[in-house]
Amino acid sequence: MPNPTAQRTACIECDLLVSVADVAEGQRATCPRCGHVLTSISEDGHTRSLAFALAAVLLLLMSNAFPFLELKASGLEKVMTLPNSAVELYRDGYATLAVLVLGPIIGIPSLMLATLVALLVPLRQRRPAPWLVPAGRFLFFLNPWSMVEVFLIGVLVSLVKIGAMATVVIGISFWAYVGFAICFTAALSNLDRLRLWREIEACQT
């Protein structure tokens, strides 16, 4: 007999529609077809997600305020910041590429963090807010477009190649962005999608 309290959700890996009953703290529900974790309830998961999100905001501000890399070659020096990388592309006539660079590494993560904080603060206070449902949809819509980890991997690969041609000095912004990437990933990984929607529904009723 089906569980009347179960909620139906589609597995994001294989698209199987699964009925998920209430999951206790420390338990998780997986897809019976592909084994993907549908929901995993951890103690204070959303509180940790909010803490990591706030830390990520501070680190992202630091990463935009200080030099990212400094290149020295043949007596010439070039200091690069994250916003300056997009500005240089724009000045060289690559406006579309500048947007594609700046958006996934700064713009979209900033929007995601603002949305995440706007979601979790009212939910922790059990206070209904009219933006909870659209904010939740907006957050998960933006998630695939964030390229924070891809950017860091690309920078590390570039450093190996550039290191043979010039002296590379890693700035404070680089380490701040590494910390931001860790906190940003932790904030999203501690956010359980199914539990989030259930809390939004409970808060709105």
Summary of the structure (lengths in Angstrom):
residues: 205
radius of gyration: 20.7
end to end distance: 27.4
largest distance: 77.3
contacts: 588
relative contact order: 0.17
helix: 59%
strand: 14%
